[in-house]
Amino acid sequence: MPYRTPKKLSALHGLTRTFLKSIMLTIVAMGALATISPAAELPVAPGSIVRLDAAVTAARASASMPRIAETNTLDRKLDKKFVGLAFISTTSTFADSYTTLFARENWLAGKKGVCNEEVDSAYLYGTHPTVARAYAVASAKSAGAILMAYYLRRHHSRFWSAPLVTNSIVSLGGVTQNMIMCN
């Protein structure tokens, strides 16, 4: 007799597949939008100017634009902020996945009275998450937050840090709950 999955489990599996599809479509859409967005802030390469005749060349040489000195201090400061927030977000996400594995360890040890299955994020990790799945979820969450923050930062949004901060807060909440309930 073939094994049949319960309706509740198959519905949960369908939700997980739908969630993963939406994540993948979002990543593909972001990549497509990033490649077709205009790059107006990039300077024109000197070799790309087509010189048709000497009169046009002389006119261009006489009407030169003044050069503006660029300051990179703000960019460096933002780069340090971005890298710092990305590091905090990634470490908190991996800490959440690591502490989520406590439930699996309790389940494998047969402990009663402590958490022995994932309850809050079972749609994401599964009720008894494997190590590979837990860290795959952490990788996907971290990469998604970093890519979204980078996209917002490149398009000069002042809310570029929101995905990283949100991911950190949610992950640290999960770490706290896992430490209280499952340890």
N, C-alpha and C positions, 0 to 999 in steps of 0.2 A: 504494500500500500504506500503510495507516495506521501511524502511529508507535506502537510499543508500549514501555511502560516496563519496565525490568527488574524482576523480582520483588523484589529487594533494595531498590530505590528505591521501589517502591510500598508495601512494608511500612514503610519509613522514613517515607513520606508519611502512612501511616495512623497511625503513632505520633505524628507531629507534630500531626495533626488531633485525636487523642485527648487529647494533652497540652493543646492550646489549648482544647478543649471543657471539660476539667476545670478549667482556670484560669477560664474564663468562668462555669462553674457555681459555683465557689467565690466569685467576686465577687458574683454574683447572690444566693447564699445569705447572704453576709455583709450585703449590703444589706437583704435581707428580715429577717434577725435583728435588725439594728440598728433597723429601723422598728417592729418589734413588741415589742421589749424594754421593760419597764416603766421609766418615768422617775420613780422615787420620790424622787430627790434634788432634783427641781425644786419650787420653792415654789408654793403655790396663789395664783393671781392674785386681787387684791382684788375685781374685778368679777365673778368666777365664783361667789361665794358667794350662794346663793339665800336671801333673807330672807323668811321666811314670816309671822312675827308679831313683835310688840314684845317679848314675854317671851323668845323665843329670842335676839333681838338683844341684850337687856340682859344675858342670861346670858353670851353670848360676850364682850361688852365687859368684864365684871367678871373673867372668867377668862382674862386675857391671858397669853401665854407670854413669858418674858424673852427679849430679843434677845441673840444671841451675835454678837460682833464676828468677822467673817471675816478671815482673813489670806491674802493672795494671794501672799506671798513664795514659798511652796513651789510654787504653780502656775506662777509666772513662771520659777522656776528649772527646773522640768520642761519648760516650753515652750521655754526656751533649749536645754536638752539635746535635746529632740525635734527642733527645727529644725536644730541642729548635726549630730546623727546622720543626719537625713534628707538634709542637704546632702552629707555625706561619702559616704553610701550612693549617692546619685544620681550624684555626680561619679565615683566609682570604677566604677559600672556603665557610664556613658557612656565612660569611659576604656577599659574592657574592650572595648566595641563598636568604638571607634575603632581600637584596636590589632588587633582581629580583622580589620579591613579590610586590614591589611598583607598577609595571605595572598592576598587577591583582587588587590591591586596586583602582587604577585610573579607570580601566575598570568597576569595580563594582559600583564605585561612579558616573560613567557616565561623567567623565571629558573629555573635548576636548582640544586640543592644547598641551597636554603633552603625553608622551608615555602611551599607555593603552594596549599594548601587547608586548610580548617578540619577538624580531626580530633577534638578533644575534645568540642566542642559542635555537631557537625554536625546533630544532631537538632533543634537550636534555631535555628542560623544558616543551615544549609545548607553544602555543601562550598565554594561560592564565593559568599559572601553579598553581596547588593547593599547599597548605603548605606541605602536605605529600610528594608530588613529588619533590618539591624544596629541601627539606631536605634529601630525599632519594638520589637525585643526588649528593648533597654535601657529604653525607656519602660515596657513592661509589667512588667519585673522591678522597676524603681524604684517604680512605682505599687503593685504588689502588696506590696512590703516596707513601704512607708509606710502603706498602708491597714491591713495586719495589725498594725503597731506602734500605730497610732492606736486601732484596735479594742481591743487589749489594754490600752492606757493608759486608755481610757475606762472599762473594766471593772476597773480598779484591780489589774491583774496586775503583779507585780513584775518579770516577764520581758518587759515591753513593748518593751525595746530589742533583744531577741534577733533579730527579723527584720532589723532595720537592720544590726546588727553582723555577722550571718551573710552578708547580701548584700554587705556591704563586703569581708569576708574572701575570699569566693569570687571576687568581681570583681577584687580586687587580686591574687589568685593568677593569674587569667587574664591580667591586664595583665603581670605578671612573666614568665609563660611566653611570651606573645606577643612581648615585647621580647627575650627571650633567643633564641627560635627563629626569628622571622620578620624581625628587623630587620637 
